[in-house]
């Protein structure tokens, strides 16, 4: 009999009970696919049902979309994980699919109510509200919610600056919501420009992208070691992937060193995709081969198609600190990397990725280690374990 706690997947809300799973599906059993703020928002809308259709923003794992399905919601998402989780959870509950629109596109104007969970980034919130103000009629109702421990003073300043008639609810189970309406305050927040002198790069960082105002220290650590990697065994040209690319600094630097390489930048965040698209156009030559993909990790990537994978994996998922995402990425990477390929990872050393990666690669070497970061080189991917029926 296993001592592992069972996953809590039954979400009981004012509209009924639905089964919800997080992504990645392999995760710490204490983590759930909803929080008290989801429940509070659903209860508030259920007590005074809005007209349809709704627009959902930042619905992490589909709790709002499943519970409010009868209101014909559309999901306008930054993270591809949101869209994937909502689609999976709708199918689990026998519910029809819903429109899914990435935030690389404008939000739909034909909505009567916006329901928005506060994102982790105040800069992303500012950009999202500016977009809603630009594309929705002035006076469109918007209901914003979040857990108090994650609500920052800067979030409240953004709401006051962008929205009208902002009113806060009472606190219930450490959650709060704000009622407001859209306004004409649609001037978008500025893109930040960051120079990387050693590689003659200028990064154009979209609001909400990771480390928007400076070069991420982890990425800076890995950049110091790119020139030291033995690439003599790689084909020329070769295919490289900047996995969880953010603003694309790792992939752009790799193309400075290997201009004949074909680079795929991929990230789950629309803010990252907008950033790397602009940065690549700014820094790369017209004859260089590169593409940008909004997706969850390496899903749908062809097996053994990459000779190099560069990765600075996230250890936050929404407001949760977790290594589950990195483990899922390592699992995917071992199937996408060629037999003679390299995966290079930078991470905070306390996360213990060295041992985790040994489950997926026969060789894991420490290229650099200091008090904060470790740079790891993984080669010889292990074949997936065969499950015998």
Secondary structure, 3 states (H helix, E strand, C coil): CCCCCCCCCEEEECCEEEECCCCCCCCCCCCCCCCHHHHHHHHHHHHCCCCCCEEEECCCCCHHHHHCHHHCCEEEECEHHHHHHHHHHHHHCCCCCCCEEECCCCCCCCCCEEEEECCCCHHHHHHHHHHHHHHCCCCCEEEEEEEHHHCCHHHHHHHHHHCEEEEECCCECCEEEEEEECCCCCCCCCCEEEEEHHHCEEEEECCCCCCCCCCCHHHHHHHHHHCCCCCCCCCCCCEEEEECCCCCHHHHHHHHHCCCCEEEEEECEHHHHHHHHHHHHHHCCCCCEEEEEECCCCCCCCCCCEEEEEECCCCEECCEECCHHHHHHHHHHHHHEEEEEEEEEEEEHHHCHHHHHCCCEEEEEEEEECCCEEEEEEEEECCCCCCCC
